[in-house]
Amino acid sequence: MSALEFSVPGPPISAQSKNKPLLATWRAAVEAEAKKAAAAAGLAAPMTGSMRFVCVNYHEGNAPSLDDDNMVKPIRDVLQGIVYANDKQISDSSVRQTSIDGVAQFRRASPVVALAFSKGDEFVYIKVEPAPSHTKLLT
């Protein structure tokens, strides 16, 4: 498998949220979308080896509502046992927060991102794929 990607509707919930029911609902939404994407891709068992994790929070307004490390913690934890065995496998990570309220141009967008954008609401895009060779990155 080269990559697993999916989106989750709505704004993400911080790992430090005091609203535990809301955090549990967010985690369940991430889990449901991850399982649906894994099944569609034929991923019967978690991926092995080093992983690259990409997460983009497409939010409303000029500034994101939470910091990126608290945003990704619940997502990475939920993906354990579904997408990868342990989040310690993540050796490369990219986290971005981008407003959906401005004008944007993009080419060759992932169909997952294009579909999520077409709905017009906030969403989080997640992609997990094998990490590039670190030896090749150094040469």
Order of alpha helices (4+ residues) and beta strands (2+ residues): beta-alpha-beta-alpha-beta-alpha-beta-alpha
